[in-house]
């Protein structure tokens, strides 16, 4: 899958309507990415480690689940949590 198609898949999935509590954190991911889906955005480089749309969706779902289960808003910022998750994939 080409990088631009990965970006398009990511953007489409992140903007897809939330159907459950876990999905509401997609807005935080969009905010973390600065709502910038330009291929030159270095925050999107994690997509190089993913091969197809299913892996992208799985990655985002896993991140959202981790936020629900592990994020402690009293001791960390959501952007830091997301950042740490993104760098784990590299």
N, C-alpha and C positions, 0 to 999 in steps of 0.2 A: 504494500500500500504506500503510495506516495505521501510525503510529508504534508503537503497541502490538503490532501484528502483526510489525513489523520486530524489535522486542525479543524477541518469542516465537521468531521464526525464528533470531535470533542465539543465544539461549539453547539452543535445541534443537540447533543445529549444534555449539556449543561443548561440549555434554555428550554428543554422539554419540561412541561408542567410537572410540578411535584405531586406525587401520589401518596406520599407518606412522610412521616417526620424526618426520616433519614435523608430524603431527597431535598429537604429545605436547605441543607448545607451546601448545595450546589451554588447557591448565591454567594456564599463565602469564598468558594473557589473562583468564581467569576471575579469577585472583588480582588482576590489575591493576584489573579492574572491581569489586573488592571483593565479588565474588559477589553483586552488587546489580543486579538486573534490573528495578528499579522505574523507571517512566518519569521520575521526578524526578532520577534519577542523572545529573549533568552529564557524566559520562564516556561516556554513551551518545549524546550529541548528534551524534556522527559519523554516526549512522544517518540523520540528515536528508539527508545527501548521497548516500545510496544509495536506489535506487528499488524494488528487489524482492529476493526471496530469493536469486536467482542472483547478484546483485551483492554481497549480504552474504557469501555463501559464497566468492565470488571474492576479496573483500577479505580475509577471514580466511585463505584459502589463500595469498594473496600475502604477507600479513604473516608467516605461518609459514615460507614459503619464504625470505623475507628474513632471518628469524632464523637459519635453517639456514646460509644463504650468507654473511651479513654480520656477525652478532652476534659481538662479541669480549668474552668474559666477563672478560678480564683488565683491560679498560679501561672497561667500562661495566656498568651494571645492566640487567637484562632489562626492568624496569619503565620505565626511561628510553628504551630502544630502542622499546618498544611505544608509549609516549607520543608520541615523535617521529613514528612511523608514523601514529598516529591524527590528529595535527594536520596532517599533510600533505594529508589529504583535504579539509580545509576550504577 
